Amino acid sequence: MTVPEFQRQKSKGRKLVVVTAYDALFTRILEQAGIEAILVGDSLGVVVQGKSNTLSVTMDEMIYHTMLVASVRENALVIADMPFMSYQVSVEEAVRNAGRLIQAGAGAVKLEGGISMIDRVQALTQVGIPVMGHIGMTPQSVNQYGGYKVQGREDVHAEALLADARALESAGAFSLVLEAIPVDLAKSITEAVSIPTIGIGAGPNCDGQVLVLYDLLGLFDEFSPKFVKPYAHLKADALQALRRFKEEVECQKFPSDLESYH
């Protein structure tokens, strides 16, 4: 999966599937499942590091996890999140940090924001770095929103998000993440732009969908947004396995002769 091929899926009417990953093991599993786009998300700050938000994730951490994913990537397009304050300060900082993620193995980067980030998107695309935009509920602005809240319910805000989407497309973004916005607004944006829209809490009318891997697998249940659907319950399975292991060690059932060398 390349960036141009990713874009072509919209005209083909084929839904795009994107899943986050942060390490080599899960990347291999995603590849075997046929997932064609992997997002190395700054969501690792919450699901891997245990923080309450993504704001403390650093460039070095994003580079490390991008390298882990890219090292075993075979077919999937690897998209790396630009963490908080890695691109907001200046265009020069944005180009430098995006370049570091590309050097770590990413095929594209993702940054949050609309019209205010147009000069960043233009600068990155001009030096050959593909950019995925991200509008709606942007987690790096959680303090400004006062929490994780649906965006674009009021007409004026909906119009602003539509303008953001069009501006990002004009600036050269190859796709857009639409997070936590009303279904009708997501449909309008998807129809208004020629680049693919990837929804997360934006309804079924987007050109594709993305979920955080740990949410999808039922591993993370500290909190669960409405848009999350667990397709497995691996936390429950892991707890059962660990409790059984503990019990067998304490009861001297493990290791048995089958697990011992002679």
Backbone bond lengths (Angstrom), bond angles and torsions (degrees), N, CA, C in turn:
res aa  C-N    CA-C-N  psi(-1)  N-CA   C-N-CA  omega(-1)  CA-C   N-CA-C  phi
1 M - - - 1.461 - - 1.531 109.24 -
2 T 1.303 116.01 120.38 1.456 122.37 176.58 1.531 108.75 -109.64
3 V 1.315 116.08 169.63 1.466 119.71 177.98 1.529 111.51 -60.60
4 P 1.344 119.87 -47.51 1.470 119.08 177.81 1.532 112.75 -60.86
5 E 1.333 116.63 -39.36 1.463 119.33 179.02 1.528 110.80 -67.47
6 F 1.323 116.84 -37.26 1.459 121.97 175.78 1.525 109.82 -58.09
7 Q 1.322 116.43 -45.12 1.459 120.80 -179.86 1.526 112.15 -65.28
8 R 1.334 115.89 -36.88 1.472 119.62 -176.41 1.523 113.15 -66.07
9 Q 1.324 117.30 -20.56 1.462 119.72 -176.91 1.526 111.65 -62.75
10 K 1.338 117.01 -27.69 1.469 119.75 -179.86 1.524 110.31 -64.77
11 S 1.324 117.26 -47.38 1.459 119.96 -179.16 1.522 111.87 -68.46
12 K 1.329 116.26 -24.43 1.463 120.79 177.35 1.526 111.91 -80.07
13 G 1.343 116.45 -12.62 1.458 120.02 -177.55 1.511 113.16 73.72
14 R 1.317 117.12 21.13 1.467 122.14 -177.76 1.527 109.52 -100.42
15 K 1.312 116.95 125.25 1.461 121.77 -177.91 1.528 110.88 -68.86
16 L 1.311 115.31 137.01 1.459 122.42 178.55 1.530 109.87 -93.33
17 V 1.324 116.00 141.47 1.463 121.80 -179.75 1.523 108.73 -120.49
18 V 1.324 115.80 121.42 1.460 122.08 -179.24 1.528 108.28 -124.21
19 V 1.324 116.71 135.75 1.462 122.14 178.61 1.524 108.00 -134.94
20 T 1.326 117.13 144.81 1.463 119.91 177.58 1.528 110.30 -79.09
21 A 1.311 115.38 153.40 1.470 122.12 171.45 1.523 107.78 -153.12
22 Y 1.321 115.46 154.67 1.459 120.27 -174.80 1.533 112.50 -133.95
23 D 1.341 117.32 -2.28 1.456 119.74 -177.74 1.527 110.80 -149.65
24 A 1.335 115.53 173.68 1.461 120.94 -175.38 1.523 112.44 -70.61
25 L 1.329 117.41 -40.21 1.462 120.74 -176.56 1.523 111.54 -58.99
26 F 1.320 116.97 -52.78 1.456 119.49 -178.29 1.534 111.43 -70.22
27 T 1.325 117.17 -29.28 1.464 119.08 176.06 1.521 110.35 -61.54
28 R 1.326 116.81 -43.57 1.471 120.07 177.48 1.524 111.12 -60.62
29 I 1.322 116.29 -40.71 1.468 120.21 -179.94 1.531 110.07 -65.99
30 L 1.318 117.55 -42.70 1.460 120.71 178.48 1.525 110.97 -62.26
31 E 1.322 116.92 -41.85 1.466 120.44 177.74 1.528 110.49 -61.21
32 Q 1.327 117.02 -44.49 1.467 120.43 179.72 1.519 111.82 -63.54
33 A 1.328 116.75 -28.61 1.468 121.52 178.44 1.527 111.93 -80.61
34 G 1.329 117.33 -6.14 1.451 120.69 179.19 1.520 114.33 85.15
35 I 1.331 117.85 15.15 1.466 120.65 177.06 1.527 108.45 -69.58
36 E 1.314 116.72 125.91 1.463 121.02 -170.70 1.521 114.49 -98.31
37 A 1.312 117.74 -8.71 1.459 120.46 177.57 1.524 108.68 -141.89
38 I 1.324 115.63 127.16 1.462 122.18 -178.37 1.523 108.48 -117.57
39 L 1.321 115.99 126.18 1.457 121.96 177.17 1.523 109.34 -100.61
40 V 1.317 116.35 117.25 1.468 120.59 171.35 1.526 104.76 -83.09
41 G 1.318 115.05 91.73 1.456 120.24 -170.23 1.516 113.51 -86.89
42 D 1.339 115.18 149.32 1.461 117.81 171.88 1.526 110.33 -71.27
43 S 1.331 116.45 -1.50 1.469 121.92 170.03 1.519 111.33 -57.40
44 L 1.330 117.38 -15.30 1.470 120.48 176.30 1.525 110.63 -57.98
45 G 1.331 116.71 -26.10 1.461 119.18 177.65 1.509 112.37 -60.29
46 V 1.337 116.58 -32.41 1.464 121.65 -179.11 1.516 111.08 -91.16
47 V 1.340 117.42 -53.35 1.470 119.79 -170.87 1.521 113.45 -83.18
48 V 1.332 118.23 -23.02 1.466 120.77 179.20 1.525 111.41 -103.24
49 Q 1.341 116.25 -44.95 1.461 120.03 -174.90 1.524 113.45 -90.31
50 G 1.333 117.73 -14.81 1.450 120.52 177.49 1.519 115.14 80.55
51 K 1.323 117.37 16.94 1.470 120.34 178.83 1.537 109.72 -80.37
52 S 1.316 116.51 167.62 1.466 120.61 -179.31 1.523 112.39 -84.39
53 N 1.341 116.83 -15.74 1.462 121.07 177.58 1.524 108.97 -153.40
54 T 1.340 115.77 -174.77 1.470 120.63 -174.84 1.524 113.63 -95.72
55 L 1.322 117.58 0.35 1.457 120.57 -166.14 1.526 114.76 -68.88
56 S 1.319 118.27 -22.24 1.466 119.84 -177.03 1.521 113.35 -91.85
57 V 1.325 118.13 -2.64 1.464 121.00 -179.85 1.529 109.12 -66.45
58 T 1.332 116.42 133.37 1.462 121.39 -175.34 1.531 111.58 -102.75
59 M 1.329 115.52 166.80 1.457 120.88 175.50 1.522 110.68 -62.04
60 D 1.316 117.29 -42.98 1.466 119.60 -179.23 1.530 111.25 -60.78
61 E 1.318 116.43 -38.54 1.470 119.91 178.08 1.524 110.97 -67.32
62 M 1.325 116.93 -41.33 1.462 119.91 178.22 1.525 111.10 -65.19
63 I 1.307 117.15 -38.66 1.462 120.68 178.00 1.519 110.44 -64.49
64 Y 1.328 116.46 -44.02 1.469 120.79 179.40 1.529 111.32 -58.37
65 H 1.324 116.76 -50.37 1.461 119.90 -177.49 1.530 111.55 -70.05
66 T 1.326 117.41 -33.57 1.465 120.12 175.59 1.523 110.37 -63.19
67 M 1.315 116.74 -41.03 1.467 120.83 178.00 1.527 111.36 -62.88
68 L 1.340 116.94 -39.57 1.457 120.11 179.06 1.528 111.10 -61.95
69 V 1.324 115.66 -44.90 1.464 120.44 -179.18 1.525 110.67 -68.80
70 A 1.328 116.45 -47.46 1.462 120.81 -176.33 1.524 112.47 -66.04
71 S 1.329 116.85 -25.78 1.468 119.92 -176.33 1.517 112.79 -66.02
72 V 1.330 117.92 -24.41 1.468 120.51 -179.43 1.523 112.00 -118.54
73 R 1.312 117.28 0.41 1.454 121.93 179.18 1.523 109.82 -62.03
74 E 1.333 116.00 133.18 1.457 120.65 178.30 1.526 111.84 -115.21
75 N 1.330 116.90 -50.66 1.457 120.73 -174.66 1.526 113.94 -120.85
76 A 1.310 116.95 -27.59 1.469 120.40 -172.55 1.530 111.92 -72.21
77 L 1.327 115.15 148.80 1.459 121.47 170.18 1.522 108.12 -78.34
78 V 1.322 117.15 123.76 1.463 122.05 -179.94 1.527 108.84 -97.24
79 I 1.328 115.67 120.55 1.456 122.49 179.24 1.529 107.58 -115.60
80 A 1.321 117.26 126.94 1.468 120.87 -177.21 1.521 110.94 -108.93
81 D 1.317 115.76 132.80 1.463 120.82 175.22 1.521 110.53 -69.25
82 M 1.325 116.15 139.34 1.452 120.96 168.41 1.528 107.23 -88.69
83 P 1.342 117.40 119.68 1.466 119.57 -174.34 1.525 112.62 -73.07
84 F 1.300 113.89 168.85 1.466 122.00 -179.02 1.523 111.27 -54.57
85 M 1.318 116.23 131.34 1.465 126.62 178.48 1.531 113.56 71.40
86 S 1.324 117.65 13.80 1.465 119.44 175.04 1.517 111.35 -90.97
87 Y 1.343 117.28 -11.64 1.469 120.86 -178.92 1.523 112.90 -139.48
88 Q 1.319 118.30 -12.49 1.463 120.52 -176.55 1.528 113.30 -73.15
89 V 1.333 117.59 -28.39 1.467 120.70 -171.97 1.523 112.08 -67.30
90 S 1.344 116.26 -46.06 1.465 119.58 -177.31 1.515 110.18 -162.72
91 V 1.321 115.28 163.50 1.462 120.77 175.83 1.522 110.13 -62.44
92 E 1.326 116.04 -41.26 1.467 120.26 -178.57 1.517 111.28 -61.41
93 E 1.345 117.05 -44.14 1.458 120.97 177.65 1.522 110.90 -62.87
94 A 1.314 116.70 -39.45 1.460 120.93 179.47 1.526 110.83 -61.64
95 V 1.327 117.04 -46.11 1.468 120.92 -179.52 1.527 110.39 -64.66
96 R 1.324 116.14 -44.93 1.465 120.03 -178.21 1.537 111.10 -61.82
97 N 1.323 116.84 -46.64 1.459 119.84 -176.43 1.527 112.44 -73.20
98 A 1.319 117.15 -37.04 1.466 119.39 175.71 1.521 110.05 -62.94
99 G 1.324 116.19 -39.08 1.461 120.25 177.84 1.519 112.07 -61.65
100 R 1.306 117.30 -36.60 1.469 120.96 178.38 1.525 111.12 -64.94
101 L 1.331 116.69 -37.32 1.463 120.04 177.96 1.527 111.33 -69.21
102 I 1.330 116.63 -37.78 1.463 120.21 176.11 1.524 109.86 -64.61
103 Q 1.329 116.96 -42.23 1.465 120.68 178.29 1.523 111.63 -64.55
104 A 1.329 116.84 -27.01 1.470 120.95 177.87 1.526 111.96 -77.06
105 G 1.334 116.94 -9.49 1.460 119.58 176.31 1.506 116.30 121.93
106 A 1.335 117.88 -3.21 1.462 119.86 178.80 1.526 110.44 -70.06
107 G 1.327 115.37 148.70 1.452 120.03 174.74 1.511 112.05 -95.53
108 A 1.329 116.92 -11.26 1.459 122.77 -179.89 1.521 107.71 -164.46
109 V 1.334 116.38 165.33 1.457 121.26 176.19 1.524 108.94 -123.56
110 K 1.325 115.36 159.09 1.463 121.34 175.84 1.522 109.18 -124.17
111 L 1.332 115.71 135.37 1.458 119.55 174.94 1.525 109.64 -134.37
112 E 1.318 114.99 154.86 1.459 121.60 -176.36 1.525 110.99 -95.39
113 G 1.343 115.37 148.08 1.455 120.53 175.15 1.512 112.29 117.16
114 G 1.334 115.49 157.22 1.445 121.30 -176.87 1.519 112.99 -107.54
115 I 1.316 115.88 -116.74 1.460 121.60 -175.29 1.528 112.06 -56.38
116 S 1.319 117.56 -34.93 1.469 120.86 -178.80 1.524 112.63 -65.54
117 M 1.334 117.60 -16.97 1.456 121.41 -177.89 1.539 112.87 -108.58
118 I 1.325 116.54 11.54 1.458 120.51 -175.95 1.524 112.40 -60.53
119 D 1.334 117.36 -41.89 1.464 118.92 -178.95 1.527 111.34 -64.74
120 R 1.340 117.56 -31.43 1.466 120.58 176.33 1.520 110.69 -67.48
121 V 1.320 115.77 -46.58 1.466 120.24 -179.04 1.529 110.28 -61.52
122 Q 1.323 117.00 -44.19 1.462 120.99 179.19 1.528 111.14 -61.75
123 A 1.328 116.68 -44.44 1.460 120.22 -178.63 1.520 111.49 -63.96
124 L 1.309 116.59 -40.94 1.467 120.23 -179.43 1.523 111.22 -67.09
125 T 1.317 116.93 -45.94 1.468 119.22 -178.57 1.523 110.83 -66.94
126 Q 1.315 117.21 -31.30 1.465 120.24 179.18 1.525 112.57 -66.66
127 V 1.332 117.42 -25.93 1.469 119.52 177.58 1.530 111.31 -100.64
128 G 1.333 116.50 13.14 1.458 120.48 172.49 1.514 115.88 88.17
129 I 1.321 117.48 20.07 1.465 120.80 178.85 1.531 109.06 -104.48
130 P 1.324 118.83 112.22 1.466 121.09 179.36 1.525 110.92 -66.63
131 V 1.345 115.30 139.34 1.464 120.96 -175.22 1.525 110.63 -123.79
132 M 1.321 115.80 128.75 1.462 122.99 168.93 1.521 107.24 -98.60
133 G 1.332 116.95 126.45 1.451 120.43 176.97 1.520 111.60 -83.60
134 H 1.312 116.21 170.40 1.472 121.33 -178.88 1.523 107.43 -152.79
135 I 1.330 116.31 113.08 1.463 120.88 -179.62 1.530 109.82 -130.90
136 G 1.324 115.23 172.91 1.458 121.11 -174.21 1.509 108.49 97.16
137 M 1.319 116.10 -129.88 1.460 120.31 173.47 1.524 107.89 -78.04
138 T 1.310 116.25 106.69 1.464 120.70 -179.97 1.531 108.19 -103.90
139 P 1.335 117.56 110.78 1.461 121.07 -171.95 1.521 115.33 -56.38
140 Q 1.337 118.04 -27.46 1.459 119.36 179.72 1.532 112.08 -71.29
141 S 1.329 116.75 -11.04 1.472 121.34 177.19 1.524 111.65 -105.30
142 V 1.332 116.60 21.05 1.462 121.02 -173.57 1.531 111.81 -57.57
143 N 1.323 117.82 -36.26 1.467 120.02 -179.52 1.522 111.50 -69.05
144 Q 1.312 116.86 -34.00 1.461 121.01 177.70 1.525 110.69 -68.38
145 Y 1.336 116.98 -37.36 1.465 121.47 -179.87 1.518 112.52 -78.54
146 G 1.336 116.76 -19.13 1.458 119.77 -175.48 1.511 112.30 77.37
147 G 1.326 116.54 29.80 1.457 121.36 -179.64 1.516 110.35 128.46
148 Y 1.337 115.28 178.37 1.462 120.92 179.70 1.523 108.10 -84.80
149 K 1.331 115.65 103.27 1.463 120.36 -173.43 1.530 110.52 -130.18
150 V 1.334 115.42 148.09 1.458 121.41 176.19 1.526 109.10 -61.18
151 Q 1.327 116.04 138.05 1.457 121.80 -178.94 1.534 110.31 -113.38
152 G 1.329 116.24 153.89 1.454 120.96 172.22 1.505 115.79 85.84
153 R 1.320 118.20 18.50 1.464 120.07 179.77 1.535 111.83 -76.37
154 E 1.327 116.49 -34.25 1.459 119.97 178.26 1.530 109.32 -83.95
155 D 1.331 116.26 148.18 1.468 120.98 -175.91 1.520 112.41 -56.01
156 V 1.320 116.63 -43.04 1.457 119.36 -176.88 1.518 111.13 -64.95
157 H 1.319 117.04 -37.58 1.464 120.70 178.75 1.520 111.19 -73.04
158 A 1.331 116.20 -36.26 1.467 120.25 177.26 1.521 110.26 -62.95
159 E 1.325 116.45 -42.80 1.466 120.69 179.23 1.528 110.94 -64.43
160 A 1.332 116.24 -36.71 1.462 120.13 178.98 1.527 110.77 -66.36
161 L 1.332 117.60 -40.18 1.462 120.91 178.84 1.528 111.46 -67.27
162 L 1.320 116.67 -36.72 1.459 120.10 176.36 1.525 110.03 -64.68
163 A 1.325 116.32 -40.93 1.467 120.31 177.05 1.531 110.63 -64.76
164 D 1.339 117.05 -39.45 1.466 121.12 176.86 1.524 110.57 -59.01
165 A 1.331 116.50 -45.82 1.464 121.21 -177.72 1.526 111.17 -61.55
166 R 1.304 115.83 -45.85 1.469 119.83 179.92 1.528 111.22 -64.57
167 A 1.324 116.40 -39.82 1.461 120.34 -179.76 1.524 111.34 -66.13
168 L 1.326 117.19 -40.79 1.460 120.94 178.93 1.527 111.21 -64.55
169 E 1.326 115.61 -40.05 1.464 118.48 176.10 1.521 110.71 -62.29
170 S 1.318 117.37 -45.80 1.465 121.81 -179.72 1.530 111.54 -62.47
171 A 1.337 115.96 -32.21 1.462 120.51 -179.25 1.524 112.66 -76.49
172 G 1.343 117.30 -12.72 1.453 120.05 175.99 1.513 116.07 114.10
173 A 1.338 118.03 4.07 1.470 119.63 176.98 1.524 109.41 -59.94
174 F 1.342 117.03 139.24 1.464 119.92 -177.76 1.529 112.30 -90.01
175 S 1.325 117.40 -12.72 1.464 121.55 177.43 1.515 108.82 -166.67
176 L 1.339 115.87 172.15 1.462 121.71 -177.57 1.520 110.42 -137.44
177 V 1.307 117.03 134.85 1.452 121.96 166.87 1.523 107.78 -90.79
178 L 1.330 115.63 129.67 1.465 121.99 175.77 1.523 107.26 -112.23
179 E 1.316 117.38 111.90 1.466 120.18 -174.82 1.524 111.68 -114.20
180 A 1.330 114.59 129.68 1.464 122.83 172.08 1.523 112.44 51.09
181 I 1.326 115.64 60.07 1.461 121.16 174.35 1.523 108.39 -130.16
182 P 1.332 118.61 158.37 1.462 120.74 -178.87 1.530 112.58 -60.82
183 V 1.325 115.13 150.74 1.463 122.43 -176.45 1.523 111.53 -56.32
184 D 1.324 117.58 -47.19 1.466 120.63 -176.39 1.524 111.72 -64.41
185 L 1.323 116.78 -37.72 1.461 120.27 178.40 1.525 110.56 -66.68
186 A 1.328 117.06 -42.58 1.462 120.53 177.82 1.522 110.85 -60.71
187 K 1.313 116.60 -39.34 1.468 121.06 177.91 1.526 110.40 -64.01
188 S 1.328 116.80 -43.63 1.467 120.95 179.97 1.526 111.33 -62.89
189 I 1.337 116.30 -42.69 1.463 119.82 179.67 1.520 110.31 -66.01
190 T 1.323 116.41 -43.72 1.464 120.97 -179.64 1.522 111.33 -59.58
191 E 1.322 117.06 -38.23 1.462 121.31 179.17 1.518 112.38 -77.30
192 A 1.334 116.89 -23.21 1.464 120.74 -175.08 1.523 113.22 -84.20
193 V 1.330 117.65 -20.20 1.462 120.65 -177.72 1.518 110.39 -116.12
194 S 1.323 115.82 154.99 1.468 120.52 -179.54 1.519 112.45 -94.06
195 I 1.338 116.65 -6.75 1.466 120.57 178.61 1.530 109.55 -94.18
196 P 1.344 117.94 154.62 1.465 120.51 -177.92 1.525 112.92 -64.86
197 T 1.321 115.31 141.03 1.462 121.83 171.61 1.518 108.33 -106.00
198 I 1.313 116.07 135.51 1.463 122.42 -179.75 1.522 107.27 -115.92
199 G 1.311 116.21 115.97 1.447 120.44 -174.68 1.511 114.14 -92.30
200 I 1.322 114.61 146.76 1.461 121.71 167.83 1.532 104.93 -144.33
201 G 1.306 115.00 100.75 1.453 119.74 -171.62 1.511 111.80 75.33
202 A 1.343 117.14 32.91 1.459 121.47 -178.20 1.530 111.89 -127.84
203 G 1.325 116.74 15.67 1.456 119.77 175.19 1.520 114.41 83.24
204 P 1.348 116.16 -178.57 1.459 122.04 -170.63 1.521 116.05 -87.75
205 N 1.327 117.82 -2.82 1.459 119.65 -172.65 1.525 114.54 -92.27
206 C 1.317 117.34 1.25 1.465 120.39 176.03 1.534 109.44 -73.38
207 D 1.332 115.24 167.39 1.467 119.86 -179.31 1.518 112.32 -78.23
208 G 1.312 117.63 -10.24 1.453 121.83 178.41 1.517 109.74 -168.75
209 Q 1.325 114.93 179.15 1.463 120.51 -178.97 1.529 109.80 -136.17
210 V 1.334 115.73 150.23 1.450 121.53 174.23 1.524 108.65 -132.76
211 L 1.321 115.95 141.89 1.459 121.85 171.83 1.523 109.16 -136.34
212 V 1.321 114.88 153.88 1.464 121.04 173.10 1.526 108.03 -72.90
213 L 1.325 116.30 128.84 1.464 122.15 -174.90 1.525 112.41 -52.18
214 Y 1.327 116.88 -45.43 1.463 120.31 -175.37 1.525 111.74 -68.10
215 D 1.325 117.29 -28.61 1.464 121.15 173.74 1.523 110.26 -71.56
216 L 1.318 115.59 -46.95 1.460 122.66 -177.75 1.529 111.42 -58.27
217 L 1.332 116.55 -39.00 1.464 121.54 -176.80 1.526 113.44 -88.59
218 G 1.324 117.59 -1.61 1.454 119.92 -179.56 1.511 113.52 72.09
219 L 1.331 116.66 27.89 1.460 121.27 178.37 1.523 112.03 -89.59
220 F 1.325 115.75 -30.30 1.465 120.72 -176.07 1.522 108.79 -112.36
221 D 1.326 116.42 119.14 1.462 119.05 -179.34 1.526 112.06 -135.17
222 E 1.338 115.79 24.50 1.464 119.56 177.61 1.530 110.04 -61.87
223 F 1.325 115.21 -40.09 1.459 121.68 169.55 1.521 106.57 -153.48
224 S 1.319 116.22 152.88 1.460 120.15 -174.69 1.525 110.07 -136.40
225 P 1.343 117.43 106.82 1.463 119.91 176.42 1.527 111.41 -61.63
226 K 1.307 116.45 158.20 1.460 122.29 -179.36 1.521 111.96 -55.89
227 F 1.339 116.96 -34.15 1.462 119.87 -174.04 1.525 114.10 -78.95
228 V 1.321 117.92 -5.43 1.465 120.50 -179.23 1.523 110.49 -83.87
229 K 1.338 115.74 131.08 1.461 121.85 172.31 1.517 108.11 -123.09
230 P 1.336 118.55 111.87 1.466 119.61 177.42 1.525 110.79 -74.26
231 Y 1.331 115.79 128.08 1.462 121.11 179.34 1.527 111.40 -98.43
232 A 1.313 116.45 -0.81 1.463 123.14 174.41 1.522 106.74 -154.43
233 H 1.328 115.73 173.18 1.468 120.91 -179.75 1.534 108.03 -132.89
234 L 1.329 114.44 61.98 1.458 119.86 -172.18 1.519 113.30 -69.90
235 K 1.322 118.03 -24.86 1.467 118.41 176.38 1.520 110.06 -63.79
236 A 1.322 117.40 -43.98 1.466 121.09 178.40 1.524 110.69 -63.29
237 D 1.332 116.53 -41.10 1.472 120.31 178.47 1.522 110.92 -64.21
238 A 1.335 116.44 -41.49 1.462 120.51 -179.89 1.523 111.23 -65.27
239 L 1.320 116.51 -42.95 1.468 119.74 178.05 1.525 111.32 -60.58
240 Q 1.326 116.20 -43.36 1.455 120.29 179.42 1.525 111.08 -61.77
241 A 1.339 116.97 -43.96 1.454 121.02 -179.68 1.526 111.45 -65.06
242 L 1.325 116.95 -43.47 1.460 120.34 -178.29 1.524 111.88 -67.07
243 R 1.328 116.67 -38.74 1.468 119.78 178.41 1.524 111.19 -66.94
244 R 1.333 115.36 -37.00 1.468 118.85 177.77 1.521 110.71 -67.08
245 F 1.342 117.45 -41.86 1.461 121.97 177.10 1.522 110.52 -59.97
246 K 1.315 116.18 -47.29 1.468 120.92 179.57 1.533 110.68 -58.52
247 E 1.332 115.35 -45.43 1.454 119.91 -179.05 1.525 111.90 -63.09
248 E 1.332 117.04 -42.60 1.469 119.86 -177.07 1.523 112.18 -70.33
249 V 1.332 116.96 -33.24 1.461 119.13 175.98 1.523 109.84 -67.28
250 E 1.325 116.58 -45.49 1.461 120.69 -178.53 1.522 111.92 -66.10
251 C 1.329 116.76 -32.85 1.471 120.79 179.30 1.522 112.95 -90.06
252 Q 1.326 117.09 3.84 1.463 124.06 179.17 1.528 112.82 61.87
253 K 1.352 115.65 33.49 1.466 120.20 173.08 1.526 111.10 -91.14
254 F 1.323 116.21 -18.72 1.456 121.36 177.76 1.523 108.93 -130.19
255 P 1.338 117.97 134.81 1.457 126.15 -2.62 1.516 112.28 -79.98
256 S 1.328 115.72 146.33 1.461 120.81 174.49 1.520 108.83 -93.30
257 D 1.309 116.00 -173.88 1.464 119.95 179.34 1.531 111.01 -61.79
258 L 1.337 116.31 -30.52 1.471 120.52 -178.79 1.514 111.92 -66.20
259 E 1.325 117.39 -28.18 1.452 121.17 -178.56 1.537 111.82 -101.64
260 S 1.333 117.40 15.90 1.468 121.13 -176.93 1.519 110.92 -118.06
261 Y 1.340 115.84 148.69 1.471 121.89 177.13 1.511 110.98 -92.65
262 H 1.345 115.53 148.83 1.471 120.82 177.26 1.508 108.95 -133.65
